[in-house]
Amino acid sequence: MQSGFVVISKKKGKYLVARLQEDEDRPEATYILLFKEDYDALSYLNTHGQNLRDRLMVESASANQLKGLLQRWGYQGIALVEDPLIPTIQFMRSED
């Protein structure tokens, strides 16, 4: 797990996530979106969430903070955004 930047709702305190349906018999897995740089997160929001920009903020998250978020919110892992414009996302499952 690496440090990076996450997007969080200003009012609700919820994190921006990606959902991955692994197969028909399992429910959707939820992964917290992680950006390598703050400007990547802002580019993602400007491209894919223009109507939500005023309700979201970008904050840094260390590896320890990410581990705590995964445990507290029950996320299956991290969705690392490699290209915020397309977007290209690499899903990484948590090892608990």
Secondary structure as GFF3:
##gff-version 3
##sequence-region A 1 96
A	DSSP	beta_strand	4	9	.	.	.	ID=ss1
A	DSSP	beta_strand	17	20	.	.	.	ID=ss2
A	DSSP	beta_strand	29	35	.	.	.	ID=ss3
A	DSSP	alpha_helix	38	48	.	.	.	ID=ss4
A	DSSP	three_ten_helix	50	55	.	.	.	ID=ss5
A	DSSP	beta_strand	56	61	.	.	.	ID=ss6
A	DSSP	alpha_helix	63	73	.	.	.	ID=ss7
A	DSSP	beta_strand	77	83	.	.	.	ID=ss8
A	DSSP	beta_strand	88	93	.	.	.	ID=ss9
###
